[in-house]
């Protein structure tokens, strides 16, 4: 299916890029986990500032990967999907590592 002449996968990667960019910038600028954990998050963190900074950076990197996916979707949707799956797996690994180091107690 196409929307405005673009593939569905192109739109999904564009929306993911914008969402990751917004959440990542929020976390880096405010130093709070914010929307990612919960707006009313009362959990005790090992280091809340580092959690927000590193988590925000990870989201910004994922935003970049989504942007690459968007560009690749014009060339080859299959390669774009493979890059997306690999990016999510790498993101999940590093998020878990970051959460274990700085996350809620």
C-alpha positions in Angstrom: 0.0 0.0 0.0 1.2 3.5 -0.7 0.4 6.8 1.0 1.1 9.9 -1.0 3.3 7.8 -3.3 5.5 6.5 -0.5 5.6 2.9 0.9 4.1 2.1 4.3 7.5 1.2 5.5 8.9 4.6 4.6 6.2 6.3 6.7 6.8 4.0 9.6 10.5 4.7 9.6 9.9 8.5 9.3 7.5 8.4 12.3 9.9 6.3 14.3 12.7 8.7 13.5 10.6 11.7 14.7 9.5 10.0 17.9 13.0 8.8 18.8 14.4 12.3 18.1 11.8 14.0 20.3 12.1 11.6 23.2 15.9 11.6 23.0 16.2 15.4 22.9 13.8 15.7 25.8 15.9 13.2 27.9 19.2 14.8 27.1 18.0 18.5 27.6 16.0 18.0 30.8 18.1 15.2 32.4 14.8 13.3 33.3 13.6 10.0 32.0 10.2 11.6 31.4 7.9 9.9 28.9 10.2 6.9 28.5 9.5 5.6 32.0 6.5 7.7 33.1 5.8 11.3 33.7 5.1 10.7 37.4 8.1 8.4 37.8 9.0 8.2 41.5 11.5 5.3 41.3 14.9 5.6 42.9 17.7 5.5 40.3 21.3 4.6 40.8 22.1 7.8 38.8 19.1 9.5 37.3 21.1 12.1 35.3 23.3 9.5 33.7 20.3 7.3 33.0 18.6 10.2 31.1 21.7 11.3 29.3 22.7 7.9 28.1 19.2 6.9 27.3 18.6 10.1 25.4 21.8 9.4 23.4 20.7 5.9 22.6 17.4 7.2 21.4 19.2 9.8 19.2 21.3 7.0 17.7 18.1 5.0 17.0 16.6 8.1 15.4 19.7 8.2 13.1 19.2 4.5 12.3 15.5 5.2 11.4 16.7 8.0 9.1 19.0 5.6 7.4 16.1 3.1 7.1 14.0 5.9 5.4 16.7 6.5 2.8 17.2 2.8 2.2 13.5 2.2 1.8 13.7 4.1 -1.6 16.4 1.7 -2.8 15.5 -1.6 -1.2 12.7 -2.2 1.3 14.2 -5.6 2.2 17.6 -4.1 3.2 15.8 -1.3 5.0 13.8 -3.8 7.1 17.0 -5.8 7.9 18.8 -2.6 9.0 15.7 -1.8 11.2 15.7 -5.2 12.9 19.4 -5.1 13.5 19.1 -1.5 14.9 16.3 -2.5 17.3 18.3 -5.5 18.6 21.5 -3.4 19.1 19.4 -0.6 20.8 17.8 -3.2 23.1 21.1 -4.6 24.1 22.7 -1.3 24.9 19.5 0.0 26.6 19.5 -3.1 28.9 23.2 -2.5 29.7 22.5 1.2 30.4 19.4 0.4 32.5 21.3 -2.1 34.6 24.1 0.3 35.3 22.1 3.5 36.0 18.4 2.5 36.1 15.9 2.1 38.9 17.0 0.2 42.0 
